[in-house]
């Protein structure tokens, strides 16, 4: 949780169930790994063609049950 705390205000990559990813600025989180992201992009990959689709979203709340991985920004 300390790593997430230091990542607030920075861009993170969140991998979700269903082969989706969301990249955005981390604004907050809780003990259940519910995340609030701003200026986010939802990245989907078509399993047949491996084609990426990027959808711009403003602010999104990600439920912690769906989170597989949170990648902090590089140092």
C-alpha positions in Angstrom: 0.0 0.0 0.0 3.0 2.3 0.6 3.9 2.0 -3.1 0.3 3.1 -4.1 0.5 6.0 -1.7 3.7 7.3 -3.3 2.1 6.9 -6.8 -0.8 9.3 -6.0 -0.8 12.0 -8.6 1.3 9.9 -11.0 0.2 7.9 -14.0 -0.3 4.2 -13.4 -1.3 1.2 -15.5 -4.0 -1.0 -14.1 -4.6 -4.5 -15.6 -8.2 -5.8 -15.1 -10.0 -9.1 -15.5 -11.3 -9.5 -19.1 -8.0 -8.5 -20.8 -8.6 -4.8 -20.3 -6.1 -2.2 -19.0 -6.7 1.4 -17.8 -3.9 4.0 -17.8 -4.5 7.2 -15.8 -3.5 9.5 -12.9 -4.1 7.8 -9.6 -6.2 10.1 -7.4 -7.0 7.7 -4.6 -7.5 4.2 -3.3 -8.7 2.2 -0.3 -7.9 -1.0 1.4 -10.0 -3.0 -1.1 -7.9 -1.7 -3.9 -10.8 0.4 -5.3 -9.0 3.0 -7.4 -9.9 6.5 -8.6 -8.2 7.4 -11.9 -8.4 10.8 -13.8 -7.5 11.5 -17.4 -7.7 7.8 -18.0 -7.6 5.6 -21.2 -9.3 2.2 -21.4 -7.2 -0.1 -23.5 -8.8 -3.3 -24.8 -7.2 -6.0 -26.9 -9.1 -8.1 -29.4 -8.0 -11.7 -28.7 -8.4 -12.8 -32.3 -6.5 -10.0 -34.1 -4.4 -8.6 -31.2 -5.7 -5.2 -32.2 -5.7 -2.5 -29.5 -8.7 -0.2 -29.0 -8.1 2.9 -26.8 -11.1 4.8 -25.4 -10.6 8.1 -23.6 -12.4 8.5 -20.3 -12.3 11.4 -17.9 -12.6 10.0 -14.4 -13.2 6.4 -13.5 -13.6 4.4 -10.3 -12.3 0.9 -10.6 -13.6 -1.7 -8.3 -10.9 -3.6 -6.5 -12.4 -7.0 -7.3 -11.5 -6.5 -11.0 -7.9 -5.4 -10.4 -5.2 -8.0 -11.3 -2.1 -5.7 -11.3 -1.2 -2.0 -10.6 2.0 -0.9 -12.2 3.4 2.3 -10.7 5.3 4.9 -12.8 9.0 4.2 -13.5 11.5 5.9 -11.2 
